Amino acid sequence: MEKKVKKLTFEEALQELEIIASKLESGELTLDEAIQFYEKGVQLANFCKQKLEEAERKIEVLQKQPDGK
């Protein structure tokens, strides 16, 4: 979790999110650790959502026909 979220690619963020989910599901973290991982997970999930929305907007622009439909 050393990289800043904004410097990650979508794929890297998703991979980190999967690791965090696995750690949280393990039940082996202290409460403080779980909270830290949860906070990072929320940041990563928001980042991934933003990236997907950006990609969706780009696809919509590319799919528009020259007449704007």
C-alpha positions in Angstrom: 0.0 0.0 0.0 2.9 2.3 -0.4 1.9 4.0 -3.7 -0.4 6.9 -3.7 -3.8 6.0 -5.1 -3.7 8.6 -7.9 -0.4 7.2 -9.2 -1.9 3.7 -9.6 -3.3 2.3 -12.8 -6.8 0.9 -12.6 -5.5 -2.6 -12.6 -3.0 -1.9 -9.8 -5.8 -0.3 -7.7 -8.1 -3.3 -8.3 -5.4 -5.7 -7.3 -4.7 -3.8 -4.1 -8.4 -3.7 -3.4 -8.6 -7.5 -3.7 -5.6 -7.9 -1.3 -7.3 -5.5 1.2 -10.6 -7.4 1.0 -8.8 -10.7 1.6 -7.0 -9.3 4.7 -10.2 -7.9 6.1 -12.0 -11.2 5.5 -9.2 -13.1 7.3 -10.3 -11.7 10.7 -6.6 -11.6 11.8 -6.2 -7.8 11.9 -6.5 -5.7 14.9 -9.3 -3.1 15.0 -6.9 -0.3 14.2 -5.4 -2.2 11.3 -8.8 -3.1 10.0 -9.9 0.5 10.0 -6.7 1.6 8.2 -7.2 -1.1 5.5 -10.9 -0.2 5.2 -10.1 3.5 4.7 -7.6 2.6 2.0 -10.1 0.2 0.4 -12.7 3.0 0.2 -10.1 5.3 -1.5 -9.2 2.5 -4.0 -12.9 1.7 -4.7 -13.7 5.4 -5.3 -10.6 5.6 -7.6 -11.7 2.6 -9.6 -15.2 3.9 -9.9 -13.9 7.2 -11.2 -11.7 5.5 -13.7 -14.6 3.4 -15.0 -16.8 6.4 -15.3 -14.1 8.2 -17.3 -13.7 5.2 -19.6 -17.5 5.1 -20.1 -17.6 8.8 -21.0 -14.8 8.2 -23.6 -16.6 5.3 -25.1 -19.8 7.3 -25.4 -18.0 10.1 -27.2 -16.4 7.6 -29.5 -19.7 5.9 -30.3 -21.4 9.1 -31.3 -22.0 9.5 -34.9 -20.8 12.6 -36.8 -24.3 14.0 -36.7 -24.3 14.0 -32.9 -26.7 11.1 -32.3 
